Amino acid sequence: METTTETFTVPENACLVDEGFYVWETRMGLFTTMTKEGRKMLTGMTKEAVVTMTRWHLKCEQEGTLEQYTRVVNSGVVGGKL
């Protein structure tokens, strides 16, 4: 049985936060987070906001409560004839 592991690159300017995820400033001036496993998480205007919301998101995933805060705003289905 063959096992493959996906590799990813941590940006040079990334900082490790809480030993759980990286945060860095993008070339457009936004801030992005990524887990230590390489899963891209959030992008936002300020570093503080992105770190706060990434912590909250990961906490909800651990507790299994993320679906309590998730809702569909629009179904994306166009009714009627176009």
Residue pairs with C-beta under 8 A, 6 or more apart in sequence:
6 38
7 38
8 34
8 38
10 22
10 34
11 22
11 24
13 24
13 25
14 22
14 23
14 24
14 34
15 22
15 23
15 24
16 22
16 36
17 23
17 33
17 51
17 54
17 55
18 55
19 36
20 35
20 36
20 58
21 33
21 34
21 35
21 36
21 41
21 54
21 58
22 33
22 34
22 35
22 36
23 31
23 32
23 33
23 47
23 50
23 51
23 54
24 31
24 32
25 31
25 47
26 32
26 43
30 43
30 44
30 45
31 43
31 44
31 45
31 46
31 47
31 49
31 50
32 40
32 41
32 42
32 43
32 50
33 40
33 41
33 42
33 43
33 50
33 51
33 54
34 40
34 41
35 41
35 58
41 54
41 57
41 58
42 50
42 53
42 54
42 57
43 50
44 50
44 53
57 66
60 66
60 68
60 69
